[in-house]
Amino acid sequence: MIEEVKVKRPVGRPSKYRPEFCDRVIELGKQGYSYAEIAAELEIDKASLFDWAKAHEEFSTALRAAKTYEQAWFEREARSNMKNRDFNANLWYRSAASRFRDDYTERKETQLTGANGGAIQVETTKKLNINELDPEQRDVLKQALLVAKAAKK
Protein backbone atom coordinates (compact mmCIF):
# COMPACT_ATOMS: atom_id res chain seq x y z
CA MET A 1 0.00 0.00 0.00
CA ILE A 2 1.36 3.42 -0.97
CA GLU A 3 1.25 6.04 1.73
CA GLU A 4 0.02 9.49 0.74
CA VAL A 5 2.33 12.39 1.56
CA LYS A 6 0.59 15.64 2.48
CA VAL A 7 2.25 18.83 1.32
CA LYS A 8 1.79 21.85 3.56
CA ARG A 9 0.36 24.83 1.78
CA PRO A 10 1.11 28.34 2.92
CA VAL A 11 -1.62 29.97 4.94
CA GLY A 12 -3.45 32.89 3.35
CA ARG A 13 -3.26 34.36 -0.12
CA PRO A 14 0.01 34.62 -1.96
CA SER A 15 1.63 38.06 -1.74
CA LYS A 16 1.07 40.47 -4.62
CA TYR A 17 4.62 41.74 -4.12
CA ARG A 18 6.81 41.99 -7.22
CA PRO A 19 10.39 43.36 -7.28
CA GLU A 20 9.45 45.73 -10.12
CA PHE A 21 7.21 47.58 -7.64
CA CYS A 22 10.36 49.20 -6.25
CA ASP A 23 10.82 51.31 -9.41
CA ARG A 24 7.11 52.18 -9.47
CA VAL A 25 7.17 53.30 -5.83
CA ILE A 26 10.14 55.59 -6.49
CA GLU A 27 8.45 57.10 -9.56
CA LEU A 28 5.28 57.78 -7.57
CA GLY A 29 7.34 59.41 -4.82
CA LYS A 30 8.90 61.71 -7.42
CA GLN A 31 5.38 62.84 -8.28
CA GLY A 32 4.65 63.71 -4.63
CA TYR A 33 2.51 60.67 -3.85
CA SER A 34 1.92 59.82 -0.18
CA TYR A 35 2.08 56.28 1.20
CA ALA A 36 -1.71 56.00 0.93
CA GLU A 37 -1.65 57.12 -2.69
CA ILE A 38 1.19 54.70 -3.50
CA ALA A 39 -0.76 51.85 -1.91
CA ALA A 40 -3.85 52.80 -3.91
CA GLU A 41 -1.83 52.86 -7.14
CA LEU A 42 -0.48 49.37 -6.38
CA GLU A 43 -4.04 48.28 -5.49
CA ILE A 44 -3.11 47.19 -1.97
CA ASP A 45 -3.77 48.53 1.50
CA LYS A 46 -1.26 50.77 3.23
CA ALA A 47 -0.37 48.09 5.79
CA SER A 48 0.90 45.88 2.95
CA LEU A 49 3.44 48.56 2.01
CA PHE A 50 4.99 48.29 5.45
CA ASP A 51 4.71 44.49 5.52
CA TRP A 52 6.56 44.33 2.20
CA ALA A 53 9.18 46.77 3.51
CA LYS A 54 9.80 44.42 6.46
CA ALA A 55 10.01 41.36 4.23
CA HIS A 56 12.02 42.84 1.32
CA GLU A 57 15.04 45.08 1.93
CA GLU A 58 14.95 46.46 -1.63
CA PHE A 59 11.33 47.52 -1.17
CA SER A 60 12.16 49.15 2.16
CA THR A 61 14.92 51.15 0.46
CA ALA A 62 12.55 52.15 -2.37
CA LEU A 63 9.87 53.25 0.10
CA ARG A 64 12.35 55.45 2.01
CA ALA A 65 13.56 56.96 -1.27
CA ALA A 66 9.96 57.62 -2.32
CA LYS A 67 9.36 59.52 0.94
CA THR A 68 12.42 61.69 0.26
CA TYR A 69 11.25 62.37 -3.30
CA GLU A 70 7.72 63.10 -2.03
CA GLN A 71 9.08 65.73 0.35
CA ALA A 72 11.31 67.26 -2.34
CA TRP A 73 8.32 67.49 -4.70
CA PHE A 74 6.21 69.05 -1.97
CA GLU A 75 8.86 71.65 -1.13
CA ARG A 76 9.45 72.51 -4.82
CA GLU A 77 5.73 73.09 -5.26
CA ALA A 78 5.69 75.49 -2.30
CA ARG A 79 8.80 77.32 -3.45
CA SER A 80 7.50 77.75 -6.99
CA ASN A 81 4.18 79.11 -5.69
CA MET A 82 5.54 81.37 -2.96
CA LYS A 83 4.77 84.58 -4.88
CA ASN A 84 1.39 83.36 -6.08
CA ARG A 85 -1.33 85.34 -4.27
CA ASP A 86 -3.62 82.30 -4.30
CA PHE A 87 -1.03 80.12 -2.53
CA ASN A 88 -2.46 78.93 0.77
CA ALA A 89 0.67 78.81 2.94
CA ASN A 90 -1.27 77.75 6.04
CA LEU A 91 -2.77 74.74 4.26
CA TRP A 92 0.64 73.87 2.81
CA TYR A 93 2.31 74.06 6.24
CA ARG A 94 -0.35 71.93 7.91
CA SER A 95 0.02 69.34 5.16
CA ALA A 96 3.81 69.40 5.44
CA ALA A 97 3.67 69.07 9.22
CA SER A 98 1.45 66.00 8.96
CA ARG A 99 3.38 64.39 6.08
CA PHE A 100 6.92 65.18 7.24
CA ARG A 101 6.70 65.38 11.01
CA ASP A 102 10.45 65.19 11.66
CA ASP A 103 11.12 68.32 9.61
CA TYR A 104 7.98 70.42 10.01
CA THR A 105 6.48 69.77 13.43
CA GLU A 106 7.05 72.52 15.96
CA ARG A 107 8.33 71.24 19.26
CA LYS A 108 8.16 73.02 22.56
CA GLU A 109 10.23 71.77 25.43
CA THR A 110 9.42 72.51 29.03
CA GLN A 111 11.86 71.80 31.82
CA LEU A 112 11.13 72.28 35.47
CA THR A 113 14.03 73.07 37.77
CA GLY A 114 14.48 74.44 41.23
CA ALA A 115 16.63 77.36 42.38
CA ASN A 116 19.84 77.86 40.37
CA GLY A 117 18.90 75.05 38.00
CA GLY A 118 18.94 72.46 40.76
CA ALA A 119 16.39 69.90 41.74
CA ILE A 120 12.88 70.94 42.68
CA GLN A 121 12.44 70.85 46.43
CA VAL A 122 9.37 68.97 47.56
CA GLU A 123 8.02 69.30 51.06
CA THR A 124 5.45 66.94 52.45
CA THR A 125 3.26 68.27 55.19
CA LYS A 126 0.95 66.30 57.39
CA LYS A 127 -2.38 67.71 58.51
CA LEU A 128 -2.61 68.20 62.23
CA ASN A 129 -5.25 66.05 63.86
CA ILE A 130 -5.94 67.70 67.22
CA ASN A 131 -7.46 64.48 68.55
CA GLU A 132 -4.05 62.81 68.31
CA LEU A 133 -2.44 65.39 70.65
CA ASP A 134 -2.04 64.76 74.36
CA PRO A 135 -3.29 67.47 76.81
CA GLU A 136 0.19 69.05 77.13
CA GLN A 137 0.59 69.34 73.34
CA ARG A 138 -2.88 70.91 73.10
CA ASP A 139 -1.92 73.54 75.68
CA VAL A 140 1.26 74.40 73.72
CA LEU A 141 -0.74 74.71 70.50
CA LYS A 142 -3.35 76.89 72.23
CA GLN A 143 -0.64 79.22 73.53
CA ALA A 144 1.00 79.45 70.07
CA LEU A 145 -2.32 80.33 68.45
CA LEU A 146 -3.04 83.01 71.05
CA VAL A 147 0.40 84.56 70.48
CA ALA A 148 -0.15 84.52 66.69
CA LYS A 149 -3.59 86.10 67.10
CA ALA A 150 -2.20 88.84 69.35
CA ALA A 151 0.60 89.55 66.86
CA LYS A 152 -1.95 90.11 64.07
CA LYS A 153 -3.67 92.94 66.00
FENWOGI-V14404 format. One record per backbone hydrogen bond with DSSP energy under -0.5 kcal/mol. NH is the residue of the N-H (numbers start at 1). CO is the residue of the C=O. Records with the same first field share a line. If there is no record, write none. Layout:
# FENWOGI-V14404
NH->CO ; CO
This chain:
# FENWOGI-V14404
6->4
8->6
21->18
22->19
24->20
25->21
26->22
27->23
28->24
29->25
30->26
31->27 ; 28
32->29
33->28
38->34
39->35
40->36
41->37
42->38
43->40
44->39
48->45
49->45 ; 46
50->46
51->47
52->48
53->49
54->50
55->51
56->52
59->56
60->56
61->57
62->58
63->59
64->60
65->61
66->62
67->63
68->64
69->65
70->66
71->67
72->68
73->69
74->70
75->71
76->72
77->73
78->74
79->75
80->76
81->77 ; 78
82->78 ; 79
84->81
87->84
89->87
92->88
93->89
94->90
95->91
96->92
97->93
98->94
99->95
100->96
103->100
104->100
105->101
106->104
113->111
114->118
117->114
118->115
125->123
129->127
130->128
132->129
133->130
138->134
139->135
140->136
141->137
142->138
143->139
144->140
145->141
146->142
147->143
148->144
149->145
150->146
151->147
152->148
153->149
